[in-house]
Each structure stands twice: as structure tokens, then as C-alpha cells.
Amino acid sequence: MVMHKSTGIIPYILLGWWLCVISAQLQAVEVAGLYEAELEVSSQGRAERRGAIRAALTEVLIKVTGNGQVALSPGIPEILKRSDQYLQQYRYRSARLAVDPLTGHAQNQQYLWVRFDQVSLESALRKIGLSIWGHSRPETLAWLVVEQGSERRLLGSSDDSDFTDMVIGQSQRRGIPLVLPLYDLEDQQRVRITDVLGGFHESILSASERYAADAVLVGRLRDIGNDRWEGRWTLHLAGQELHWSQQGDFRAALSFGVDGVASSLASRFIRAPTNNPGELTVLVTDVLSLDDYARSDRFLSGLDNVIRVQPGQIKDDQILFNIKLRGDEQSLLQSVRLSSKNILALVKQETPAVLQQPVSVNTPVSPDIIFRLLR
């Protein structure tokens, strides 16, 4: 896959990380099921189950790292060989397939669902120096047109079709929150299928504002005959456009589009791993009650890259937290900004005068970051 980048009026890279932090909150989504996978199996035999568990772990590693080629990374083959060690739970289920038009019979398909232990798996990944993508991930709005013969259709969230199911299924496989537009009357008045086909993205981006997504994907899947499809994709992300295309069967062409989104988001939002945890002091203001304190502590402790949170100095409506985390100050700011929980807002100000005198010599007095607790 070759991706071409064109820069908008304000290149994102020139904004710097600080502007990124103080900009509007991203509408990130908490992604569930990152450490789970389900695969088709033909039996419940031990040998097949062992292979399926390894394949399921590969799927999980792709979601957790954001890297579609993670199985080729140094150290991963050894983890896959020990896939049973990370296994937490598994179960089988059976589903009846559609009636075969040739035989007139409907067969049952078996599936193996697997869940792996998050703590032990993340520890193994950090030991070999791989980055981990947390549960809070940016949301992508996808405007997709499917062309088959003379028929053209723009997929909407209310469509009951195999195309829609495959789009959602592929996004779940990569662990990214990808949504389709309602394509209701308002959308239909603002976006035409020819806008997608002709690359007229101004109207598409304008119509996308109602969804408050972090990225906008515009895609065209065209049947070119002989069971081959062509997929052309454009991702609008942080003032940039990324373009790529691919041919194959429908599933391959679609997967290539979704994989491109996942790779683009991962390259932007995953921080490089560090074996040396960092320490920061974080001041939270507007803490008016024990419940406010608990909300602040719970939120900070729940961030993906935070190891430990300890309360420090307390003064009036302000509390100073000592935080141990994997990463640096920027990684913490990004985790707060990406969180789907609107709890803390960054404050642009110097250390408040009320904290100039420490309670004890062991209490830090100059916070690295200042947040305001939101109501």
C-alpha cells in the first residue's frame, strides 16, 4: 500500500504538541473487546483449538498494537508459541447459516471465542519493546460508496446489508471505532454519491460536522469484474489528506481501506514505549468535595499509561497528585485528551500562589500540569 500525503492550509506538524493539547476535546470512544477474538472452526478438537487460539492471539495483537504486520515483529513468534499461557477464557458457539441454494439445506457453523489476559500480555509486549494502543481511540466517520454494475449505493448506518456488516466487522477486527453516517434526509440533501465518486470533499466534510468525528474516511469500492474490486480511499485527519488504493476480492479491497485507517491513526496516537516509568505532579483545581476528589483520582488512575496515582498536597479547592506513568508529560496529556470521559480540562496558567508554600519538604510544589475539574 502506497499512501500519499497532502498538507492542508495549516499543517498539523507545525501546530506542535501544545496546540494539540489545548484544542477542542477529541470525541474518542472507549473500545471494548480488544483482548477478545472469535474465529470459525470446524470442530472442537484439541489440535484445531490450539491453532485457533494462536490465530486469535494474532488478531488481538493487531488490535492492541495497531500494527497489521505485528506477527513479523521480533519477539512476537515466541509470544504466539506460548499463546496458551495468555489464555483467560474460551467457549464455542454455533450459528445456522443461510440455506444453500444448491442443496436446499442450512448448515451450522461453529465459532471459537477467546479472551486473553490483558495484564500478562501487555507485560510481554513491553518486554520486547512494542507500543500498546489504549482503549480510548479516535472515531472515524466513513462515507463509502459501493458500485456494482449500474447500481451505486452510499452505505448508511441503518442499512441492513452484507456490505454494511462487513464494514463494521473489519473495523472491529482492527479495533477502531468506525461509524457510517445516518444518510437521512439531511445527509442526502448535502452529500450526493457523485461527490464521493468525483472527489468533491468540501460538501462531505461540511456534512460530517454534525457527527463530531475525529477523522473522515471517503471510500469508493467498485466491481471491476471477475470477482475483483477496486478500492480508492481518502482519509481526512488533522488537516491532512491521505490517499491509497488497492484491488482484490471485495473483502480484501475493504480490508485494505480499514487497515489504512487503523495504521494512520496508530502512527499518530500511539506513543513510543519506555521501560523507565516517568513521574509527574498534576494539580487539579475546583475540587470541592470528597466526591470530586474521588472522581479526579479515579479518572487519572484509569488512564491507559498511568501506573500509580498518589494524592499529595491539599489546599482549599486544589489537590496535587503524584503520578507514575509509562511515558512522559505529553503522553499523559494525550491520554486525557483522547479519553471519552470529559472530566478534566487543561488550564493555561502558572502555578497558583496558594501553593507557593509547601505543606512538607516531601511535597512537590511546582506542578508539571494543571487541570480543572469539570462539572
N, C-alpha and C positions, 0 to 999 in steps of 0.2 A: 504494500500500500504506500503510495506516494501522497503526502499531504502538502499542500501549498498554502502559504500564509500570506494574507494581505492585511495591512495595517490600516485601521480607521483614522479618523481625524485626530483622536487623542490616543496614541499608542499606550497600551496598558503598561508596558515595561517602564515607560517614562513616568508613570504616576508614582512608582515607588511603593514600598510596602506600607508606609504610614498612611498614605491616602487610601489604600485598600482597606485599612483597618477602620478609618473614620467614616467611610462611605456607608450608604444605607445597608441595613442588615440583609444578608442573603436569605432567601426562603428555603433554607436547607431542610432536608427530610431525614428523619431517623429511619434507616434501612434495617428491616428485620430479616432474620434468616441468613445472615452472612456465613454462618458456620454450619449450614444445612445444605443438603443436595438430595435430589431424587432422580433415579435412573431407571430405565426399563431393564427388566431381567426376564429370562425365560424359565427360571426355576429358582428354588430356594436351596439349592445345593451349596455346600461349603466352598467348593472351588470357585464357583461363579460369584458367590458373595464376596469372597476375598478380592477378586478382581474388580467387582463393582465398588467396593469400599475404597479401593485405591483410586479408581476413576472419580468417585465422588469427592475425595480429598483434593484431587487436581482441580475440580470445579470450584471448591471452596477457596483454594489458594489463589485462583484467578480473581475471585471476588474480593478477597481480603487484601491482596497486593495491588489490584488494579492492572496487573500485567498479564495479558493474554498468553504470553510465552514464558510464564514463570516456571513451567516444568523443565525448561532448559537452563535455569539458573543454577550456579554451583551450590551444592548442598541440598537442593530440593530432591534429587533422586533418592538420597539417603532418608529423607523425611517420608517420602512416598513408600519406601520399603518398610517403614515402621508404621504404616497407616493405622494398624490395629491398636497401637499404643495411644493414639489420639482419639479413638472412637469412644463416644459417650453414650450413644443410643442408636438403635436401628429398628425398623419394622417394615413389614411388607404390606402392600395393599393391592387390590385387584379392581380393575375397571373394565366395563364392557365396551368394546369398540363398535364402530358403526357396522352395519350389515354389509358384507362383501357382495357387490352386485353380481359377481360371477357364481358364487356358491349359494348365495341367499342366506348364509349363516353369519352370526355375530360371534366373534371370539373374545375371550378375556385376555387382557394384558396385565402382567404383574409388574409392580414397581417396588423398588427398594429405597426407602427414605433413611437418610443417615444424618446424624448430628455429631460434630466433633467438639472436643473440649477447647474452649477459647483460650483459657489461660496457658495451658501447656503448649498449644500450637503457636500462640504469639511468642512465647518464650523461645521456642525452637527457631522461629523466623528471625528474631532479634539476634540470636547467637550466630547466625550466618550472615547478618548484616542487611537483611531485607526490610524495606519500609512497609508499614502497615497502614491501610486506609481505614479510618474510623467509621463509625455508624452514621455520623451526620454527613450527608452528601448533597451536593447541589442538584436541583431539579432541572430537568431538560424538557422543554415543550417541543414536540415533534409534529411538523406538518409534512405528511407523507402522501404522495400520490402514487397509485398503482395503475399501470397501463397494461391492459391485456386485450389485444386485438383493437377493436374500435371503442372498447369500454375504458373509461377513465373515472377513477373514484378517489376522493380525498378521504382518508381514514379519520373517523371521529371516535370519541371515547364511548359513544353509545352504540357503535356498530357491533353487530353480532355476526362476526365473520372469522374464518380461519386466518385471514391476513392480520386482523387486529390481535387475535390470540397469539400469533407468532411474534408480533412486535413486542407485546408485553412479556412473553416468555423469554425472548432473547435479552431484554433489559434486566429481567430478574436473574438470568444466568450470569450477567456481568455485575450485578449488584448496584445498578444505577437507577435512581428514580426517574423514569421516563414516562411522560403523560402525553396523551393525544388531546387535541382541542375538542371542545364540545361540538364544534361545527354546527351550531344552532343558527337561527336566522341572522343574528348579529354578525357572526363569523362569515356566513355566506355572502352577506352584503359587503364585507370588507376584503375578503380574500377569495379570489377565483382560482380554479385549477390552473388556468393559464399563467397565473402569477408564479406558481411553483415551477411549471414547465419552462417558462421563459426567463426565470431568474430575476423576477421583479420583486425584490425582497423588502422594499420600503413598506408596502402595504402589509406584508406578513409581519414585520417587526412591530408595526403600529398596532395591528390586531392582537399581537402577543402580549401587549402591556397589561391587558385585563387579567392575565394569568400569573403575573409577577414571577415568572420562572427565571432562573439564573442563566440559562443558556437556551438558544433556539436552534433546533435542527430542521433543515429543509431537505427533503429527500424525494427522489424520483426512482421508482422501480418499474422497469419496462421489460415486457416479454419480447425477446428478440428471436424466438423460435428455437425449435429443437431442445426444449426443456432448459433453455438458458435465459437468464435475466441479466439486465444491466442496472446497476445501482449507482446513482450520482448523488453526492451528499455535500451539503454546506452547513458548517456549524458556526453560529454567531456566539462568540464568547468573549466578554470583557473588551469590546471594541475591536475585536479581530474577526476575520473570516478564515476558516479552514476548509479546504476543498479536497475531496478524494472520490475515487470511483473504482468499481470492480465488476467483473462478470462471473457468472456461475449459475448454479441452480437457484431457485428462489430463496431457500434457506441460507445458502452461502452468501448471496448478494445482500440479504437483510442483515446477516450476522456481521458482515464486513462494515456495514453502516453503524450498527450499535457498538461494535468493537472500537471503531474510530472515535466515537463519543466518549466511551469509557477511558480510552488511552489519553485523550486530550484532557479530560477532567482530572485524571490521576496525575498527569505530569504537572498540572498546576497546583493541585491541592494536597498532594502527599509530601510531607516533609522528609528530608533525608534522615535515616536512623542515627541514633547516637547511643553508645554504650555507657556514656557518662551522664547520669541524670543531672539536670540543672536545678537551681534553686532560685526562686523569685519571691519578692514580697509584694503582695497585692492589697491595696486599700479599697474597701467597699464603703461607700457613703450612703446616707439615708437608711441606715439600719435602725429601725425604731422599736423593734420588739424581738423577743426570743424566736418568734416565728420567722421574722426577717432574717435573723442570723442563721436559722436552720435552712432556709431557702438558699441563702448565699453559699453556705458550706456544702449543701447537697449538690448544687449546680456545679461548683468548682470541682468537687470530688468525682463527679460523673463524667467529666471531660475525658476524651479518649487517651490523651497523652499525660494525664495527671496521675502521679503515683501516690502522693500523700498530701493532705491539707491539714495544717495545724493553726488554730487561732492564736494570734499574738496580742498586741496592744489593743485595748478597747478604750475609746474616748468619745463621750457623748453619743452621736449617731454614726460613728465611724468605727470600723474594725479592721485590723491589719492581719492578713492571713500569710503564713509562711508556706510556700508551695514547693513541693519537689516534683519535677516532671521530666519526661523524656523529651528533650529538645531545649529550645531557647525561648526568649520573650516573644519572638514573632510567632512561634508555633502555638503558644498559648493564646495569643490574640486571634489567630486564625481559627482556633478551635471554638472560641467564644463566638466569633462572627458567624461561623458555619452552623452553630447549634440551632436546632429548630425551636428551642425554648428561649423566649425573649425575656431574659432575667436581668442581665447586666448590660449597661451601656458605657462605652469608653468616655472618660472625662478628659478634656484638654485643659489641664491646669497644673500648676506647680504643687508641691507638697503643701497641704494646708498648714497654717500657722499653729493650729491646735496640737499638731503632732511634732512640733519642734523640740519639745522636752520629753525624753523617753521616760516610760514608767520604770524600766530597769535597764541596766547596761547590756542585758542579753537580748533586748527587743530592738529590731531594726527600726529606724526612724524615717528612712527615705524610701518610700515605696517605689518599686520599679514600674508599676502600673496602677492607675486609679480608675475604678469603675463606680458607677452609680446604680443602686438597686432600683429596678423598675417596678411599678405597681401594676 
